[in-house]
Amino acid sequence: MSLAPNIIRYPTADEKEETAFYYRYEKEFPGVIGAIDGSHIRVDKPIEDPNSYINRKQYFSLHLQGVVNHNMKFIDVFVGYPGSVHDARLFRNSPIRNDLRELCGDNYYLLGDSAYPCLKQLIVPYRDNGHLTRAQRNFNQKLSSCRVVIENAFGCLKQRFRQLYHFKLRDIIRMVRIIHACCVLHNMANAREVEYFEAPMEDEYPDIEVQGQRIEQRINEIPRENETGIHIRDEICRQLNIQ
């Protein structure tokens, strides 16, 4: 793991420009240097506090938050919270939340889904209340097209290291270290190897031990951040609408 800080790291100025160039000219979305999301790593029922590991899809898991660039390479990972923790709370407690200004400055953004707050350096979709304008729907479609890279990266990670479909260990600390190591090795591997992978496995089925239990993520109890990026999102939406 001594390699980790050199393999999973924030991009240099040139690397940011390369990623932003890709999204600008391939996806018609300005200023993007990464996409953020969470993924659940299925685990056997933990010995201590098992209920906290039951996620919203009713199985035991560890939560992995990742940020990737346009090449599906991780520029940040944060792993170890139990599966019941909502994406918004995980993000708020992760180091990258406090590093957004340093990472993105005034010219760049990360893209997230609607689980995240809309911030100056983190742009998320408009919530679909049934009354979105055509421009807002267009914005959401383009953002989704850019953000799919993080979903693909998680899929690639699990196909490359198939034990991540269901970890059989009981030692949480050891599992966290191995998941982190898998992310490091993913960054070192050749992305073109994907064509040789076996077919993906289904890993989001409910666990028999927790079926019937109603353990919900209490999203409304998570304090909402002051969404400082709404005006920036509106301006990007306006720009995309006149292209």
N, C-alpha and C positions, 0 to 999 in steps of 0.2 A: 504493500500500500504506500510505500515511500514514493512511488511514481505518481500517485493520484494528483497532487497539486500541479504537476506539470502536464498532465493529460486532460483532466477536467478543470478548466480555468476560464476566466472571463476573456473574451476576445480582445486582441490588439486593435488599434485604430484602423489598420489596413484590413484586418479580418472583419471588423464591423462594416466597413465600406463595401467589402466583397458581398457580404450577406445582404446588405441594404440594396445594392445594385441588382442582385438576383430578384428580390421581391419587387423592386420597382419596375423592372423591365420584363420579368416573366409573369408576375402576378398583378402588376399595376397597383401596387400598394406601397406607399412611401414610408421610409424610415424604419423598417422592421429589421431587427437583428436577432430575433429569437421568438420561440413559442413556448409557453409554459402550460403544464397540466400535471395531474396526478394519476398514478396507476396503483392498483391493488395487487399485492403479491400474496396469493393464498398460502395459508399456513395451517398446520394442525392446531387443535384447540390448545391454547397456552395454559400452563399450569396456574399462573398467577393472573388474576383479574381478567378472565377470559371474555366476559361480556364487552369489555372495552375494545376488543378486537373484531367484533361483529360489525361489518360494514352495511351499507344501505341495501346491498343485494343479498344479505343474509348468509354471509360466510365469513370465517375468520381470516383476517389479512393484516399485513403490514402496509403502510402507505409510503409510496415513493413519489416524491415531487421532482420533476425534471424540467430543465430548460434546454432546448436544442437549437442549433442553427439550421440553415437551409440544407446542409449535408447530413442531417440526422445525427450530428455529433453533439454530445452533452457539453454544455458550457457551465452547468451547475446541476448538482443533485442534492437532495435532502431526504434522508430516509430514516425510518425508525418509529414514527408515530403509529399508534394503533389504528385499525381500519375504521373505527367509528368517528374519527376526527374528520370534520368537513374540510374541503379544499381551502376555503377561505381562512379558517383558523390555522391550518398548516402553513399557508403562505405567510400569514401575519407573524408567525413564530419562527420563520426561517430567516437565515442571514440575508438572503437576497432581497428581502423586503426593505431592509435598511440600506442596501447597496444599490438600489435602483438609480438613484441620482448619479452615483459614481459610474455605474455601468452604462447608462443611457445618455446622460447629459441632457442637453436641450433639443437634440436632433433625432434621437432614436427612441424606439419603443419595443417592448415585448407585447405579444398577443396572447390573450387568454380567453377562456370561455366565460359564460355568464356567472359561474361560481365565484369569480374574482371581482374585486372592486375596480371601477374605472378610474385610473390614476394618470398623472401626467406622463409617466413612463410605462404604463400598462394599459393597453387599450382592449376593451371587451365589446361584445356585440350589444346592440340595442335589445332590451327585453321585449319579446313579442307579446304585446297586450291585445293583439287583434286589430290594432289601428296604426301599424307602421306605415310610413310613407314609402313610395317606390324607391326613393333614394336610400332610405334606411334599410330596406330589404336588400337592395343592391350592395350596400356596405356590408351587411351581415354575410352575404354570400361570398364576397371577396375575402373577408376576414377568415371565414371558415375554410376557404380554399388554401389560404396561407397556413392556417393553424393545424391542418391535417398532418403536417410533418411530425409533430410531437406524438400523435397517435401512431403513426407509422414507425417512429423510433422505438416506442414501447413494444410494439408488435415484433419488430426486428430483434430487440433485446431478448424477449422471451423465446423467440424461435432459435436464437443463437445459443442461449443458455436455458435449456428447456426445464431445468429444475425450478426455474422461476414461475412456471405454471402452477406448481404446488410444492412448497418447501416442506420437507419432512422432518426438519430438525426441531428441537424444543428450545434450544438456547437462542433467545432473542438477540442478544448482543452479537453472537457469532453470525446469525442470519443477516443482520444489518451490515456487518463487515463484508460478507460474501456478496450481497446485493450491490454494495458500493464497488467492490472489485469487479463484478460483472460489467458495471457501467464503464469502468476504466478500460477493460478489455474490449468492450464494444467500440470505444473511441479509437482504439489501436487497430481494429480489424478493418478489412476492406469492405466497403458498403456494397460492392458488386457481388459479394458472396451470397446475397439474399436469394438469388435465383436457384441456389443449390439447397436451400433450406427445406426441411419437411413441412408439410401443411400445418397451419396453426392449430392449436388445441383449444377446445372450449373450456374456459376456467372460471366462468362467472355464474355457475349453477349454485343454488342454495345448498348450504351444508345441512345434512340430515339432523345434526345435533341442535341446530338453531331454528329450524323450520317451525313456524307457529309463534315464535317469539316476536313481539313487536318492539324492536329496539331501533328507534328512528334517530337520525341526525337532526338535532333541534336547531335548524338553520336560523330560525327567528331569534334564538337566544345569542347568536353570534353578533357582537357589536359591529355595526356597519361602519366602515371607514368613511371619512369625508371624501367623496368621489371627486377629486380635483381635476380629473382628466376629461370631464364631460364636454367642456368647450373645445378641447383638442379633438375629441372624437367627432364632434359636430363639424369642425372645419375640415377634417379628413373626408367625412361623408360628403360635404359640399364639393370638395375637389374631385372626388371620384365621380360625382354626378355630372360634372361638366366635361369630363374627359371624352 
